[in-house]
Amino acid sequence: MDIIWLRDFEALVAQKNFSRAAEERNVSQPAFSRRIRALEDAVGVQLINRQTLPLSLTPAGDVFLSQARIMLRTYDETLERCQIIDAAGENVIRFATSQSMYMTHYKAYIAGLVEQGGLDIDLNSTGWAADQFVSALQQGYCDVILTYWHPAMDFLAPLDVSKCEFITLGTDDFVPVSKMGPQGPMHTLEPGQKKPISLLSYGAASALRAVVDHTLRQHIDGPKILVVNQNALALSVKAMIMEGFGLGWLPREMCRQELAAGLLGIVGDDSYVERLELRLYRDRDNSKPTLNKLWSDMEAVAEQHQTPRHP
């Protein structure tokens, strides 16, 4: 199956017309029609219903469209990864972490060492799903990942049985917070509440979703919860909390200024607070000199903070 055929199919679905799709793909209509027919022959089923105007998909075509888009996205991501790996020299450390961690713990623990050492850093992956960090490190797309760790985060488990090592740089508290109103928090976690609590949670792709679910499971007799919104990014969850749509869990460092200014308040007792480790992972076999230098510096930082190092 030719990748060009998938792009032809996608264009035909968008245009619903062979002539317009062929023009978009910069090919003659007869040649375009032959490529669509070749795609159907390769799949073994008819994908296009040619009896309707405008053209429509067969039931099999509907299924194939969603998978074709996944294949095209995977193909494009693979090309991008290969190009980045090829372009990155020995002196460039390819870093991967979430947007919220770039703005907090990366700046606190790592940015200064990078500047002092004159290291070149390629910052990646602000919108990745949690498991993509693991696959990126295992496949050599990045040299190091900075991530939260909690026992409930099983997506990191493959790194524990692979050729990876990590440093624990420090910890952060994962706290339930609400926007503050004139009378105090707009949303609370008080027991005995009759009205369900509006929860701003994380999507399934987020590493922090598992920690929220774990915390709520520890309080099965607590107040009723109504999930009103889910976001993949902690910054998006924070924005919704700041607007007063509900309460949600955030790393304390991410909302420290808002807590100090009285814009947000921590709700519930200490049993609702979870401890997150800040871990830096790398492949043990990665011998890039600049990475070794950064790793050595980060081990010294870990020692200063009296946090454990792990082989």
N, C-alpha and C positions, 0 to 999 in steps of 0.2 A: 504494500500500500504506500503510495507516494504522499508525502506531507502536503504537496501542492493540491492534491485532490481534496484534502480536508479544508483547505482555505477556499477552494472553489465551492465546495458544499456550503460553507458558512456564508459566502457571498450570495449564492443562489437563494438561501433561506431568507437573507435580508432583503434581496431585491424582488423575489417571487416572480422572476422573469428571466429567461435564458439570455435574451439579448442584452438587457441592462447588466446582468451579472458578468457576461462575457466582456462587456466594455469596461466594467470595473476592474476585471482581472487582466485587462489588456491582451486579450486573445480573441481569435475569431469565434463566432458562435458555433460553427461545426466542430472546431477543435475543443471548445469548452464542453459541448454536449458529449463528445466522445470521452472526455475525462470524467464527467459525472457518471456515464454509463460504466466506465472502467471501475469507478469507486463502488458502484452497486454490485458489479460482478465480483469484486474482491470481498465485499461484505457477505454476498450471497443472498441478498434480499433487495426488494425494490424500496428505495428510500423516498422517492419523489412521486407524488400523485400527479401525473401529467394530464389528467382528465378534468381538472378544476381550473378555474380562472378567478383570481390569480392562482399560481401553483401552490400546492400545499404538501405537507409531509404525510407519509403513511404513518401508522402507529409505530412501526419499526424505525422510521425516520426520526420521529420525536425522541425515541430512546437514544438513537445514534447521535443526534445533535448534541445532547448534553455530554456524552462521552467524547465526542469530537472536540468540543471546547476544552475539556480537561486535557486531552492529548496535546492540543495546540498550546495550551498554557504551560504544560509540563515541558514540551519541546522548547518553547521560548525561554523558560527559566533555565533549562539545561544549557542552552547556548550562552545565556548571560553568565552563568556560573563558570563555564569553560573560558569565556573571554576574560572574566575578572581574574581567574586563576592564572591565565597566561600573561595578563598585563601586570600582575602584582610582582614586583621584584623581590629580591631577598631582603631588602630593607623595609618593606611594607608589611605591617602587621594587620591582618584582616580581622577586624573586631566585629562581634555580633552581640547585640543586646536589644532590649525594648526601648522605646522612646522615653518612657518614664525613668528608666534606669540611666539612660544617657544624661538626663537632666538632674539626677540626684547623686546616686552612688558612683557613677563613672566620674563625675566631676570631683567628688569628694576624695576618692581613693586613687584614681588612675590618671586623670588628666594632667595633674602636676608632674607626675613622674615621666609622662610622655614628653611634656614640654622640656623638662630638665635634661632628659636623655637625648633630645633631638630626634625622637623616633617618628617615623611616618606611619600614620594610622588610617586605615580605610574603614569607615564606619558603615555598617550594613544593618538591614533587617528590622527596621522599626515596626513593620506591619506583619511580621511572620507569625504563624501559629506556633504554639509551644513546641510541638514535635519537630518543626522545621529547624529549630536551633540544633537539636540533636543530630538530625540527618546532615545538616550543613557541616558540622564539626567532623562527623564520621566520614563524609565524602571529600573533605579537604576544601570545601568552599570558604571556610573561615579558619583562622588559626586559634582563636580563643573566643569563648562565650562568657558573658557575665549574666548570671541568672539568680533569681531567688530559689531557695530550696526549702521544702517542708516535707515531712513524711508522707503527706497526702499526694504529693506531686509525683505520680508514677511515670510521667513522660521522661524523666531523667534516668530511670532505671537502666536503660541500655548502656549508658555511659559507665555505670558501676561494674559492668562485666566486660567492658572493652578496654582498649589500650589508652584509656584516658586517666588523667589525674586532675585533682582540683585543690584549690586553696580556699579556705573559708576566711573571708576578709573581715567580716563583722556580722551584725544582726540588725534587723529592723522589726518593729512591731506592726502587725497587721490589725488595724483598729476599726471598729464600726463608728462612723461619723455621720452627723446630720447638720444641715444648715441651722444656724441659730436665729431665732426670732425674738421678739420683745419679751416673751415669757420663758425663754430658754430654747432647747432643741425643738425643732419643728416635728421631728419624728423620734420616737424613743423605743427602747427594748424592755420596757417595764412589764413584769409578769401580770397576768390578769387583764390585759387589754382586750376589750371586746372587738374593736375594729382591727382587721388585719394590718400588719405593718407593710408599708410600701418599700420593697427592696429593689435597689439598683444593683444588679449583679453583673457577672462576666459571662461572655459567650463560651461555648464549649472549646473554642480554639485557644482560650486564654489559660496561662499557667495558674492564675490566681483563682479560677473557678473552683478547682478541686479543694482549695483551702476554705473558701466560703461554704461549700457543701459540707466539708468535714466539721466546721464549726457549728453549723446548724444541726447536724446530726447529734452533736453532744447536748443539744437543748431540745429534744423531741417534745418535752413537756412545756416548752417556753411559748411565747406568743406566736400566733398564727402569722405566717409570712405570705405576702402576695408579691410575686416578682412582676414588676411593672416595666422593666427595661433590662436588656442585656447588651453589653458592649465588649468587644475584643480588647480594647485598650483601656488601661487604668486612667489615662487622661480624660477619656470620654466619660467614664463613670464619675470621675471627680467633677466634671463640668455639669453633669445632671444633678449631682448632689448639691452643688453650689446654687443651682436654680431652684432647689427646694422640692424636687419631684419625689424624693424618698431618701432613705438612709442607705449607706453602703460601706463596704470595707475598703480601706486604702492603707498602703504603707505609710507609717507615721511621717517618715522623712519627706514624703511627697506632699503632705498637707501641713507641714510644721508651721509655715508662716500664717496660714489661715487659722490654725488652732490658736496661735499666739495672739492674733488680731481679734479673736472672738467671732470670726465669721463662720467657723465650724466648731462643733463640740463633739467630744467622744461620748457615746451613749452606751448603756449597759454596764455590767460590772466586769471585773478582770477575767471572768470565765469566757468572755466573748473575744478576748484578745489572743492572737496567735503570734508566735515568734517565727520570723523568717530568717534563714541564713542567707548571706550574700556569698555566692560561690563563683569562682573563676575556674573554668574548665579548659583543658587543652589536650591534644593528642600527645602521649608520652614520646612518640617517635618523631615528632616534629622538631627538627634540629635547626630551624632558622635562627641565626645568631641574635637577631634583634629580639625575637620572642624569648630566647633564653635569658637575655638581659632583663627584659621586662618581668619575666617570671621570677627571677632572683630578687628584683626590687619588690615585687608584690609579696614574696615570702617574708621579706624584712618588715613590710607593713603589717602583715599578719602577726608577726612576733611582737611588734610594738603594741598591737591591740590585744595581745594575749589570747589570740584565737588559734585553733588547731590547724596544722598543715597535714595533708594526707598524701601518701605516695600513690 
